[in-house]
Amino acid sequence: MNLNVNYDNLEQSYLFSTIAKKVNEYIQNNPDKKVIRLGIGDVTLPLCKTVINALHNAVDEMGVQATFRGYGPEQGYDFLRTAVQGYYKSHNVDLELDEIFISDGAKSDLGNILDLFGINNTVLVPDPVYPVYVDTNIMAGRDVKFVDANGENEFLPMPDKNINADIIYICSPNNPTGAVYNKNQLKAWVEYALLNNAIILFDSAYECFISDNELPRSIYEIEGAKDCAIEFCSLSKTAGFTGTRCGYTIVPKNLGKLNKMWVRRQTTKFNGVPYIVQRAAEAVFSDEGQKEIKENINYYKDNAKIISDTLKDCNIWHVGGKHSPYIWLKCPNNMKSWEFFDYLLNNVQIVGTPGSGFGKNGEGYFRLTSFGSKENTIEAMARFKKLFK
Ligand code: MLT
């Protein structure tokens, strides 16, 4: 029996598990302190009414012989694929139903998709970046090259003609920086991918936070993208499904064999998302569902503004928060990311995410999320002011 030795090349534990462990230890040692978590991007508002009603109805259906469902289609029920198709249509993107695959979230499919690619591919990942892109490739034994995202390029790196990438990861609005590519910038990436015969793995998990109609929510808004891009999206942040688990992956038929290969992979390794969850997801795309989730998204955006206004008041450099739930800030007093993490936790009991956990260019930066409650966000920022104003 041989182990997959590539695992030896990973960090000892996943970033958010390391943070959770540190915070739990702190709470155990300081049970009287109120810790405010603005670290992992986990939502706090409950599922909206329309979604809950759909869940209840679907549960009832499962208890009745005539409407009970067993195995569903691995790619998702047509009722949900049609709803996703309609959502894309509202952004002027035409998709065929069999290009839409219902998933249990973007994270799983971002890892699973790598089954379709050989080991000898050059993987290009922006730094800093959501750690899943890097870790899943390290697990498979692929070499990863980085493209620098930093203050100079406003955390929006552009293609480098000197690198021949085969697999390119793009996340916009970006996790962790909150930066968003405009259409011209994405067009440059699409042109680069087409020229290099490369594939773009486009993570659009935060598209619902975009409030400027000129900014692309989907890479397929860019001409040529269906010839070179797979898109991953999720209802986690859009509709509070972090615990309910549902997302969708788009594999265009223009990508040739890849669409059929993904069907083959999914039918072999996946049995689909539960029927009741898919009914809940369908409800997200109804008129009422869209109205309700927008209220929740605006609530989080208000929190982002509270955080951003506080940082401005304290003269702390930051970006994001406008089209994104994440605020990316420079650690005050030249502190390093983990140093600042400990400083905030020990002094004001605020949990954030150290920028260095997202890559070397994240060192000296820190990420806060707007997914907390309004009360906690206000309280956290009052504590912040005590330290830095
Ligand atoms: C994050 O905090 O970066 C996200 O919650 C991670 C995820 O969505 O898996």
Residues whose N, C-alpha, C, O or C-beta is under 5 A from the ligand:
A	BS01	MLT	G39 I40 G41 D42 K107 N175
